[in-house]
Amino acid sequence: MKILTSTLLAVALMITGLAQAEFEPEPVGVTETLPSEYPDHWVMIHDFSFFHMMEGEVLVVDPLAEDIAGQYRGMMPASFTAAYRYGNVRNEHYVMETYYSRGSRGGERTDMVTIWDPASLEVSAEIIIPSKRITGMPKLIAASLIGADQKFVGVYNFAPGQSVSIVDLENRKFVGEVATSGCGFVIPNGNRSFTSICQNGSFLTSHLDDDGELKDTTRSDVLFDAENDPIFEGAAFAHDGIAHFPKFSGEILPLDVSGEEIKGLETWWLTAEGERNWRPGGINVATVDSTGTGYFLMNPEGGEGTHKDGGAEVWAYDLGAGKRTGRVELATWGLSIGTTGTGDNRLLIVTNADLGIDVYRLPGGEHVQTMSAGQTPFMAHGTH
């Protein structure tokens, strides 16, 4: 028995020695930083964490890196189906989020705009806003930067009254709340205005002064049939100030949002007459790359009720001409699309049906790789 005990002790000491030799403890107290200006192809992947919504996050990702260690560059918390925007004027991350004093057990609710430094990924400021921002399915226009100077951000509220909270990002303060009764979301237009989509197919434009206070509002004519021919809330925003809103049917409603007053333009179709089985579908179905080319996620079996189903291909368009210029056959069924990069680093980022991230090179559409980035990574945001 003594021999056996001694043998076991010797083996244990040997294993312990090997472990100490092979597994050196990591140094503590080391703080890493990212470049203050990200490489143009990096992308922010918004994981809404539907299985534990209080722990949502925005991941900073290098989609061209070959392994997870290289792909994952950093992370910012984004609590409870947050909204996210990157501001290239001040080079800041903006997260519109919600916290409860007792965490998952509720308690007092606090909504805020959290401002993050891109290099350190530390909080630069927290701006408290009314506790009524929308916390539904992800929408890119749930919050938008307003004006070429990006002085303001508008945050859409639904409680169930509809309004937009205006935050002054330059002076780090909440300005006020603009009522948008019967109209939802925040589409920036002009320099000091934003537009909301109304339930009757018209658009309500709210005009702000230089302090962010409401001056007046104007309403467009009815521009689409909200009951029989509705639009997706997300548009492909062209560089010439035209927002191309896809309809469920596959027709495009272009809106000129370059000025303080919006203008409805002539509609056009994504599909030829013999292709009307192809329809847009998914969570975010439209995007524009740094060249101004528009992309739409398309379902070959489109029809009534398929607008959330996703698609098998992404179609590219010259938006000014309303002409298709290419098709990308997806490796896996897509649910949401985004773009990032400039020049030879232009990339199409697709959340697939397996909740992985597929990366494709543009303009050719070659599949680069599939990444794992969060549990429900529905939105991709570039810095261009």
C-alpha positions as CSV (number, residue, x, y, z in Angstrom):
1,M,0.0,0.0,0.0
2,K,2.9,2.4,0.8
3,I,4.5,1.6,-2.6
4,L,1.3,2.3,-4.4
5,T,0.8,5.6,-2.5
6,S,4.3,6.7,-3.2
7,T,3.9,5.8,-6.9
8,L,0.7,7.8,-7.2
9,L,2.3,10.7,-5.4
10,A,5.2,10.7,-7.8
11,V,2.9,10.6,-10.8
12,A,0.9,13.5,-9.4
13,L,4.0,15.5,-8.8
14,M,5.2,14.8,-12.3
15,I,1.9,15.8,-13.9
16,T,1.9,19.0,-11.8
17,G,5.4,19.8,-12.9
18,L,4.4,19.3,-16.6
19,A,1.4,21.5,-16.2
20,Q,3.4,24.2,-14.6
21,A,6.0,23.9,-17.4
22,E,3.4,24.0,-20.3
23,F,0.8,26.4,-18.9
24,E,2.4,29.6,-17.8
25,P,-0.1,32.0,-16.1
26,E,-1.2,34.9,-18.2
27,P,0.1,38.3,-17.1
28,V,-2.6,40.5,-15.4
29,G,-3.2,44.2,-15.6
30,V,-2.4,44.4,-19.3
31,T,-4.6,46.8,-21.3
32,E,-4.7,46.4,-25.1
33,T,-5.9,49.1,-27.5
34,L,-7.3,49.1,-31.0
35,P,-6.1,51.6,-33.7
36,S,-8.0,54.8,-33.3
37,E,-8.9,54.7,-37.1
38,Y,-10.0,51.2,-37.9
39,P,-8.9,49.4,-41.2
40,D,-11.6,50.2,-43.7
41,H,-12.8,46.6,-44.0
42,W,-13.4,46.1,-40.3
43,V,-17.1,45.7,-39.4
44,M,-19.3,46.0,-36.3
45,I,-21.5,43.0,-35.8
46,H,-24.5,43.6,-33.6
47,D,-25.5,40.5,-31.6
48,F,-29.0,41.0,-30.2
49,S,-28.6,38.0,-27.8
50,F,-32.3,37.0,-28.1
51,F,-31.7,34.2,-25.6
52,H,-30.4,36.6,-22.9
53,M,-31.4,40.1,-24.2
54,M,-29.8,42.0,-21.3
55,E,-26.4,40.8,-22.5
56,G,-26.5,42.1,-26.1
57,E,-23.2,43.2,-27.6
58,V,-21.6,44.9,-30.5
59,L,-18.5,43.1,-31.7
60,V,-15.6,44.8,-33.6
61,V,-14.5,42.2,-36.2
62,D,-11.9,41.8,-38.9
63,P,-13.8,39.7,-41.4
64,L,-10.6,38.9,-43.4
65,A,-8.7,37.4,-40.5
66,E,-8.3,33.6,-40.8
67,D,-8.9,32.5,-37.2
68,I,-11.1,33.6,-34.3
69,A,-8.2,35.2,-32.5
70,G,-7.6,37.5,-35.4
71,Q,-11.3,38.1,-36.2
72,Y,-12.4,39.2,-32.8
73,R,-11.0,42.6,-32.0
74,G,-13.2,43.8,-29.2
75,M,-16.7,44.2,-27.8
76,M,-19.1,46.7,-26.4
77,P,-22.2,45.8,-24.3
78,A,-25.5,46.7,-25.9
79,S,-28.2,45.9,-23.4
80,F,-31.8,44.8,-24.3
81,T,-32.1,44.9,-28.1
82,A,-30.1,48.1,-28.4
83,A,-29.7,50.3,-31.4
84,Y,-26.2,51.1,-32.7
85,R,-24.6,53.7,-34.8
86,Y,-21.0,54.5,-35.7
87,G,-20.3,58.2,-36.1
88,N,-17.4,59.0,-38.5
89,V,-17.4,62.7,-37.8
90,R,-16.3,62.3,-34.2
91,N,-15.0,58.8,-34.6
92,E,-17.3,57.4,-31.9
93,H,-19.6,54.4,-31.3
94,Y,-23.1,55.2,-30.1
95,V,-25.2,52.5,-28.4
96,M,-28.9,53.3,-27.5
97,E,-29.6,50.8,-24.7
98,T,-31.8,49.9,-21.7
99,Y,-30.9,48.8,-18.2
100,Y,-33.1,47.7,-15.2
101,S,-32.0,48.2,-11.6
102,R,-32.7,44.5,-10.8
103,G,-31.3,43.1,-14.0
104,S,-33.4,40.3,-15.4
105,R,-35.9,40.7,-12.5
106,G,-36.9,44.2,-13.7
107,G,-37.0,47.2,-11.4
108,E,-36.4,50.8,-12.4
109,R,-35.8,51.2,-16.1
110,T,-33.0,53.5,-17.5
111,D,-32.6,54.2,-21.2
112,M,-29.4,55.9,-22.4
113,V,-27.1,56.8,-25.2
114,T,-23.7,55.3,-24.4
115,I,-20.7,56.8,-26.2
116,W,-17.7,54.6,-26.7
117,D,-14.1,55.4,-27.6
118,P,-13.0,53.3,-30.6
119,A,-9.4,52.7,-29.5
120,S,-9.8,51.9,-25.8
121,L,-13.4,50.6,-26.1
122,E,-14.1,52.5,-22.9
123,V,-17.2,54.6,-22.1
124,S,-16.7,58.3,-23.0
125,A,-20.1,59.4,-21.9
126,E,-23.6,58.3,-20.9
127,I,-26.6,60.4,-21.8
128,I,-29.9,59.5,-20.1
129,I,-33.0,59.7,-22.3
130,P,-36.7,59.0,-21.7
131,S,-37.3,55.3,-20.9
132,K,-39.5,54.6,-23.9
133,R,-37.2,53.7,-26.8
134,I,-38.5,50.8,-29.0
135,T,-37.1,47.4,-28.0
136,G,-38.6,45.3,-30.7
137,M,-37.0,43.5,-33.7
138,P,-33.8,45.1,-34.9
139,K,-34.2,48.0,-37.4
140,L,-31.4,50.2,-38.7
141,I,-33.6,53.3,-38.5
142,A,-34.6,52.8,-34.9
143,A,-31.9,55.4,-34.3
144,S,-30.1,57.7,-36.8
145,L,-27.5,60.4,-36.9
146,I,-28.9,63.7,-38.1
147,G,-27.1,66.3,-40.2
148,A,-23.8,66.2,-42.1
149,D,-22.1,67.3,-38.8
150,Q,-23.8,64.4,-37.0
151,K,-24.5,66.8,-34.1
152,F,-27.7,65.0,-33.1
153,V,-28.9,61.5,-32.9
154,G,-32.6,60.7,-33.0
155,V,-33.9,57.6,-31.0
156,Y,-37.3,56.2,-31.9
157,N,-39.7,55.7,-29.0
158,F,-42.7,53.4,-28.9
159,A,-44.5,53.3,-25.6
160,P,-47.0,52.9,-27.4
161,G,-47.1,56.6,-28.2
162,Q,-44.7,57.4,-31.0
163,S,-42.0,60.0,-30.7
164,V,-38.2,60.6,-31.2
165,S,-35.8,61.5,-28.5
166,I,-33.2,64.1,-29.7
167,V,-29.7,63.9,-28.2
168,D,-27.0,66.5,-28.7
169,L,-23.8,64.5,-29.3
170,E,-21.6,67.6,-29.4
171,N,-22.7,68.9,-26.0
172,R,-23.5,65.4,-24.6
173,K,-27.0,66.2,-23.5
174,F,-30.6,65.2,-24.0
175,V,-32.4,68.0,-25.9
176,G,-36.1,66.9,-26.0
177,E,-38.8,64.7,-27.4
178,V,-40.5,65.2,-30.8
179,A,-44.0,63.7,-31.2
180,T,-44.5,61.7,-34.3
181,S,-48.0,60.3,-33.6
182,G,-49.0,57.6,-36.2
183,C,-45.5,57.6,-37.7
184,G,-42.4,55.6,-36.9
185,F,-38.6,55.5,-37.1
186,V,-35.9,58.0,-37.9
187,I,-34.8,58.7,-41.5
188,P,-32.3,61.5,-41.6
189,N,-32.7,64.1,-44.4
190,G,-31.3,67.5,-45.1
191,N,-29.1,69.0,-42.5
192,R,-31.5,69.4,-39.5
193,S,-34.5,67.2,-40.3
194,F,-35.7,63.7,-40.0
195,T,-38.6,61.8,-41.5
196,S,-40.8,59.1,-40.1
197,I,-43.0,56.5,-42.0
198,C,-46.7,56.9,-41.4
199,Q,-49.4,54.3,-41.2
200,N,-51.4,55.7,-44.1
201,G,-48.4,55.6,-46.6
202,S,-47.3,59.2,-46.1
203,F,-44.1,60.5,-44.5
204,L,-43.9,63.0,-41.7
205,T,-40.8,65.3,-41.6
206,S,-39.7,67.0,-38.4
207,H,-37.5,70.1,-38.8
208,L,-35.1,71.0,-36.0
209,D,-33.2,74.2,-35.2
210,D,-29.5,74.3,-34.5
211,D,-30.2,73.6,-30.8
212,G,-32.2,70.4,-31.7
213,E,-35.5,71.9,-30.8
214,L,-38.5,71.3,-33.1
215,K,-39.3,74.2,-35.4
216,D,-42.2,72.7,-37.4
217,T,-43.4,69.6,-39.3
218,T,-44.5,68.8,-42.8
219,R,-46.3,65.8,-44.2
220,S,-46.0,64.3,-47.7
221,D,-48.7,63.0,-49.9
222,V,-49.5,59.3,-49.6
223,L,-46.7,57.6,-51.5
224,F,-47.4,53.9,-51.1
225,D,-50.3,51.7,-50.2
226,A,-49.5,50.6,-46.6
227,E,-52.3,48.0,-46.6
228,N,-51.9,46.3,-50.0
229,D,-48.3,47.2,-51.1
230,P,-46.2,47.9,-48.0
231,I,-42.6,48.9,-47.9
232,F,-39.7,47.6,-45.8
233,E,-38.6,50.1,-43.2
234,G,-34.9,49.7,-44.3
235,A,-33.8,51.4,-47.5
236,A,-30.7,51.4,-49.6
237,F,-29.3,55.0,-49.1
238,A,-27.5,56.1,-52.2
239,H,-24.7,58.6,-52.2
240,D,-26.8,61.1,-54.1
241,G,-29.3,61.4,-51.3
242,I,-31.9,59.0,-52.7
243,A,-33.3,56.4,-50.3
244,H,-34.5,53.4,-52.2
245,F,-37.2,51.6,-50.2
246,P,-38.1,48.1,-51.4
247,K,-41.7,47.1,-51.3
248,F,-42.7,43.5,-50.3
249,S,-43.6,43.0,-54.0
250,G,-40.1,43.8,-55.3
251,E,-40.9,47.3,-56.6
252,I,-38.7,50.2,-55.4
253,L,-40.0,53.5,-53.9
254,P,-37.2,56.1,-54.2
255,L,-37.3,59.1,-51.9
256,D,-35.1,62.1,-52.3
257,V,-34.0,62.8,-48.7
258,S,-31.1,65.2,-49.7
259,G,-33.0,68.3,-48.7
260,E,-35.1,69.4,-45.7
261,E,-38.3,68.4,-47.6
262,I,-38.5,64.8,-49.0
263,K,-39.7,64.1,-52.5
264,G,-41.2,60.9,-53.9
265,L,-39.6,59.8,-57.2
266,E,-40.6,57.4,-60.0
267,T,-40.8,53.8,-58.8
268,W,-38.9,51.0,-60.5
269,W,-38.7,47.2,-60.2
270,L,-35.9,45.0,-58.9
271,T,-37.3,42.2,-61.1
272,A,-38.3,41.8,-64.8
273,E,-41.9,40.7,-65.5
274,G,-40.8,37.1,-65.7
275,E,-39.0,37.2,-62.4
276,R,-41.8,38.3,-60.1
277,N,-41.4,35.1,-58.1
278,W,-38.2,36.7,-56.8
279,R,-39.0,39.1,-53.9
280,P,-36.9,40.8,-51.2
281,G,-37.0,39.1,-47.8
282,G,-35.2,39.1,-44.5
283,I,-34.4,41.2,-41.5
284,N,-32.3,43.9,-43.2
285,V,-32.8,43.4,-46.9
286,A,-31.1,46.5,-48.5
287,T,-27.7,48.1,-48.2
288,V,-25.2,50.2,-50.2
289,D,-21.4,49.8,-50.4
290,S,-18.8,52.5,-50.5
291,T,-19.1,52.9,-54.3
292,G,-22.8,53.6,-54.1
293,T,-23.8,50.2,-55.5
294,G,-27.1,48.9,-54.0
295,Y,-27.7,45.3,-52.8
296,F,-30.9,43.5,-52.0
297,L,-31.5,40.1,-50.4
298,M,-33.8,38.1,-52.7
299,N,-36.0,35.1,-52.2
300,P,-36.8,32.9,-55.3
301,E,-40.0,31.7,-53.8
302,G,-41.4,35.1,-52.8
303,G,-45.1,35.7,-52.2
304,E,-47.6,36.8,-49.6
305,G,-46.0,36.6,-46.1
306,T,-42.4,35.8,-47.2
307,H,-41.0,39.2,-46.4
308,K,-39.2,38.0,-43.3
309,D,-38.0,34.7,-44.7
310,G,-34.6,35.8,-46.0
311,G,-33.1,34.9,-49.4
312,A,-30.9,32.7,-51.5
313,E,-29.2,35.4,-53.5
314,V,-28.1,39.1,-53.2
315,W,-28.7,41.2,-56.3
316,A,-26.5,44.3,-57.1
317,Y,-27.9,47.4,-58.7
318,D,-26.9,50.7,-60.3
319,L,-29.4,52.6,-58.2
320,G,-29.4,55.7,-60.3
321,A,-30.3,53.7,-63.5
322,G,-32.5,51.1,-61.7
323,K,-30.5,48.4,-63.4
324,R,-29.2,45.1,-62.0
325,T,-25.5,44.7,-62.4
326,G,-24.8,41.4,-60.7
327,R,-26.0,38.5,-58.6
328,V,-24.3,36.8,-55.7
329,E,-25.4,33.2,-55.0
330,L,-25.2,32.7,-51.3
331,A,-23.4,29.7,-49.8
332,T,-26.1,29.5,-47.1
333,W,-29.6,31.0,-47.0
334,G,-29.3,34.6,-45.9
335,L,-31.3,36.6,-43.2
336,S,-29.6,40.0,-43.2
337,I,-27.0,41.9,-45.2
338,G,-24.5,44.7,-44.8
339,T,-21.4,46.0,-46.4
340,T,-18.0,47.2,-45.4
341,G,-14.7,48.3,-46.9
342,T,-13.5,50.4,-49.8
343,G,-11.5,49.6,-53.0
344,D,-10.3,46.1,-53.2
345,N,-11.5,45.5,-49.6
346,R,-15.2,45.9,-50.4
347,L,-17.1,43.1,-48.6
348,L,-20.7,41.8,-48.4
349,I,-21.5,40.6,-44.9
350,V,-24.4,38.2,-44.6
351,T,-26.0,36.7,-41.5
352,N,-27.0,33.2,-42.6
353,A,-29.8,30.9,-41.5
354,D,-27.3,29.1,-39.1
355,L,-26.7,32.5,-37.5
356,G,-23.1,32.5,-38.8
357,I,-21.5,35.3,-40.7
358,D,-20.7,34.7,-44.4
359,V,-18.1,37.0,-46.0
360,Y,-18.1,37.7,-49.8
361,R,-15.8,39.8,-51.9
362,L,-17.3,42.5,-54.0
363,P,-17.9,43.1,-56.8
364,G,-17.5,39.5,-57.9
365,G,-19.2,37.8,-54.9
366,E,-16.6,35.2,-54.1
367,H,-17.2,33.5,-50.8
368,V,-14.3,34.2,-48.5
369,Q,-15.3,32.4,-45.3
370,T,-17.9,31.7,-42.7
371,M,-17.4,33.2,-39.2
372,S,-19.0,32.7,-35.8
373,A,-19.8,36.1,-34.3
374,G,-22.3,36.0,-31.4
375,Q,-25.5,34.1,-31.0
376,T,-27.9,36.3,-33.0
377,P,-25.7,38.5,-35.2
378,F,-28.4,40.2,-37.2
379,M,-26.8,43.5,-38.2
380,A,-23.5,44.4,-39.8
381,H,-22.2,48.0,-39.7
382,G,-19.2,49.3,-41.7
383,T,-17.3,52.5,-41.0
384,H,-17.6,54.0,-44.6
